[in-house]
Amino acid sequence: MLTVKKEHIISLRYTMKDDQGVLLEDRMSGRPVEFLYGSGEILPELEANLSGMAPGDVANLSFSTELGSSSVSYFFEVVVEGVRKATDNEIANGKPEEMNGNTSCGPECDCW
């Protein structure tokens, strides 16, 4: 089974709350969020906490980050939906390509 690491496309669902418990974002339903791990597309603190996770893994994560002159705390519930090796084109472009309904992405793929 593939795990979250550099040059892999990650598919995940999550909720994000602030330090007051206010729901800031809910991506648990609908299409999962997809990104190239290591590309800087998501918060670096969140990305670092995903390393080594596998499809089906669930984590409750919290961290603080600097936002301007203040520190902001975030709380995430994260579900890893899928992990697959990125194509050369995805690595070059720094983002996943649209799958266009193709669910056959190779022998070491966990397609979603």
CORNOR-V369745 format. One line per field, one symbol per residue. ss: DSSP state (~ for helix, > for strand, _ for the rest). Layout:
ss = ???
//
This chain:
ss = __>____>>>>>>>>>>>____>>>>______>>>>_______~~~~~~~___>___>>>>>>>>>>__>>>>>>>>>>>>>>>>__~~~~~~___________________
//
